[in-house]
Structures are given as C-alpha cells and as structure tokens.
Amino acid sequence: MTYGSALILGGLLAVAAWIFAYLVGKIGESVIEGRPEVRWVEQALPRRSLIESKFDIRCSDLRARITELQAELANLRRKRFTLEKELVDSRKEAESPIRVVGRENSTDYRFRAWVINRQVQQALGEGKSHPTLDVEWATPQVVEIWADTLSDARRDLQRLYPLPLGFSLLNIRLEAGGPLNDQPADAPAEPVA
C-alpha cells in the first residue's frame, strides 16, 4: 500500500465516520424530540417567556409605584411635621397672654403682632436676668392692636413697646376687618435694629 492510497483510505474512513456520527446524532435527536416531555417543554417555552416578560414589566411598574409612594410618604411626613409644629406653636400661643393695644371693638380692624425684646434675649444669653422685664419677653409675645390702618397699628404698638427699650416688631398682620387703604396688612414688618 502506497502513501497516496493510504491517504485516500483514511479520507474515506473519515467521511464514513462523519456520516455515521451525523446519522447517529439525527436518530438521537428524533428520539429525544419524540418524547412527550420535550414536546411539552417546547409548547410551554413560548408561554413561559411571555409570562416572564409580563412579570418583568409588572416588576418595573411596581418599582415605579413604590418610588412614587415613597415620595408621597416623604411629603406626608413633611406635612405632618409642619402641622405638629403649628399645633405646638398654637398651643404655646394659646397659653401665652395676649396683650391688647387700643380699645377692643373700637374699630373694625384688629391686628395681631409678634413682639420680642432683644435686651431680655441678650441678658438671657449672658446668663443674667433683665432688671425690669420678665424672661418671657425673650420669646415672641402676641399683641392685639385695634386701629384703623396698619400705620396707626404700628404707631400705637411702638408707643407702648418702644424700640429704645429693646422691643422689636417681628410680624404684624390683619386679623379681622376689611381691606385697608393705607397698605396691605400682610406686609412683613420692617427690620428693626
């Protein structure tokens, strides 16, 4: 046997082996595909992939809803904190005395002002007490002013609680009455040194 005939024989054996392996693979494939379990899996796979894609969509929707609810919860917590603070402030204000300037019901306009004394604050900060005023003046005190205009209300307030004695107007607003010609009652108080 020569070298060339050996190569041809080897090639023929290789082709025969490949054909044999191919046929065995095809027979094995048809036997496996013929089994009922495989047919069931082939039928179930498209449905399961559809279910999986729907599940992924639902998961993303639920994540978005959770994020939305968490933002709403944070907003509600902020509102609750604000309302609780307002409640505490209103209780504090209800317990504190209300000083009245002017004769009650002498006019249609009632203003509410918040006044503080800076000298009392400074003395309290230094650990001392003010010689003439109570410690409560270190926190805002409510003053009701009965006057015809906002400028009259400020004038009457500064007459009883003058700036040189350390009194400072924090805010003033219209509590009852109609519109004012002078200027809006909601105008913030001018900063006082």
C-alpha positions in Angstrom: 0.0 0.0 0.0 1.4 3.3 -1.0 1.3 6.6 0.7 -1.4 8.0 -1.7 -3.7 5.0 -1.3 -3.4 5.2 2.5 -4.4 8.9 2.4 -7.4 8.1 0.2 -8.4 5.2 2.5 -8.0 7.5 5.6 -10.2 10.1 3.9 -12.9 7.6 3.0 -12.9 6.3 6.6 -13.1 9.8 7.9 -16.1 10.6 5.7 -17.7 7.3 6.7 -17.2 8.1 10.4 -18.6 11.6 9.9 -21.7 10.2 8.1 -22.1 7.6 10.8 -21.9 10.2 13.6 -24.3 12.5 11.7 -26.8 9.7 11.3 -26.5 8.7 15.0 -26.9 12.3 16.0 -30.0 12.7 13.8 -31.5 9.5 15.2 -30.8 10.6 18.7 -32.3 14.0 18.1 -35.5 12.5 16.6 -35.8 10.0 19.6 -35.3 12.9 22.1 -37.8 15.2 20.2 -40.3 12.4 20.0 -40.5 12.1 23.8 -43.7 13.8 25.3 -41.7 15.7 27.9 -39.7 17.5 25.2 -42.8 18.3 23.2 -44.5 19.7 26.4 -41.4 21.9 27.1 -41.4 23.2 23.5 -45.1 24.1 23.9 -44.6 25.6 27.3 -41.5 27.7 26.5 -43.3 30.5 24.5 -45.9 30.8 27.2 -43.3 30.9 29.9 -41.3 33.5 28.1 -44.4 35.6 27.7 -45.2 35.2 31.4 -41.6 36.2 32.2 -41.8 39.4 30.1 -45.1 40.3 31.7 -43.5 39.7 35.1 -40.6 42.0 34.2 -43.0 44.7 33.1 -45.0 44.3 36.3 -41.8 44.5 38.4 -40.8 47.7 36.7 -44.3 49.2 37.2 -44.3 48.2 40.9 -40.8 49.7 41.4 -42.0 52.9 39.8 -45.1 52.9 42.1 -43.0 52.2 45.1 -40.8 55.1 44.3 -43.9 57.3 43.8 -45.4 56.1 47.1 -42.1 56.8 48.9 -42.0 60.3 47.6 -45.7 60.8 48.7 -44.8 59.3 52.1 -41.9 61.8 52.5 -44.2 64.6 51.5 -46.8 63.5 54.0 -44.2 63.2 56.8 -43.1 66.8 56.0 -46.7 68.0 56.2 -47.2 66.1 59.4 -44.1 67.7 60.9 -45.3 71.2 59.8 -48.8 70.6 61.2 -47.4 69.3 64.5 -45.1 72.3 64.7 -48.1 74.6 64.0 -50.1 72.7 66.7 -47.3 73.2 69.3 -47.0 76.8 68.3 -50.7 77.4 68.6 -50.8 75.7 72.0 -47.9 77.9 73.1 -49.7 80.9 71.8 -53.0 79.9 73.4 -51.2 79.5 76.8 -49.4 82.8 76.5 -51.1 86.1 77.5 -52.4 88.3 74.7 -51.6 92.0 75.3 -54.2 94.4 73.9 -53.4 97.9 72.5 -56.4 100.2 71.9 -60.0 99.8 73.0 -61.4 96.4 71.9 -64.1 96.7 69.2 -63.5 100.4 68.8 -62.8 99.8 65.1 -63.5 97.1 62.5 -59.8 96.3 62.2 -57.9 94.1 64.6 -54.2 93.5 64.0 -52.1 90.7 65.5 -48.4 91.4 66.1 -45.5 89.4 67.5 -43.1 91.4 69.6 -39.8 90.4 71.2 -37.4 92.2 73.5 -33.8 92.0 72.3 -32.4 93.2 75.7 -34.1 90.4 77.5 -32.7 87.9 74.9 -29.2 89.3 75.3 -29.4 89.2 79.1 -30.7 85.6 79.0 -27.9 84.7 76.6 -25.3 86.1 79.1 -26.9 84.1 81.9 -28.4 87.2 83.6 -31.9 88.4 84.1 -33.3 91.7 82.8 -33.8 94.2 85.7 -37.3 95.2 84.7 -38.8 92.8 82.2 -39.9 89.2 82.6 -38.0 86.3 80.9 -41.0 85.6 78.7 -40.0 88.6 76.5 -37.1 86.6 75.2 -39.7 84.7 73.0 -42.2 86.3 70.7 -45.3 87.7 72.5 -48.7 88.2 70.9 -50.1 91.7 70.9 -53.6 92.6 69.6 -53.9 96.1 68.2 -57.2 97.8 67.5 -56.6 100.5 64.9 -58.0 101.9 61.6 -54.8 101.4 59.5 -51.7 99.4 59.6 -49.6 102.5 60.1 -51.8 103.5 63.1 -51.4 100.0 64.5 -47.6 100.2 64.2 -47.6 103.7 65.7 -49.7 102.6 68.7 -47.6 99.5 69.2 -44.3 101.4 69.2 -45.8 103.9 71.6 -46.3 101.2 74.2 -43.4 99.0 73.2 -40.7 101.4 72.1 -37.5 100.5 70.2 -35.1 102.2 72.6 -36.2 99.8 75.4 -35.3 96.8 73.2 -38.7 95.9 71.8 -38.7 94.6 68.3 -41.6 94.0 66.0 -41.3 90.6 64.3 -44.5 90.5 62.3 -47.9 92.1 62.1 -51.0 91.1 60.2 -54.7 91.9 59.9 -56.8 89.5 61.9 -60.3 90.9 61.4 -61.8 93.6 59.1 -62.0 94.7 55.6 -59.3 95.9 53.1 -57.0 98.8 54.1 -56.4 101.9 52.1 -53.0 102.5 53.8 -51.1 99.3 52.8 -51.6 95.6 52.9 -51.7 94.2 56.4 -49.8 91.1 55.4 -46.7 93.3 54.6 -43.8 92.0 56.6 -42.5 94.1 59.5 -39.6 96.3 58.7 -36.4 95.0 60.1 -35.7 96.8 63.4 -32.2 97.1 64.8 
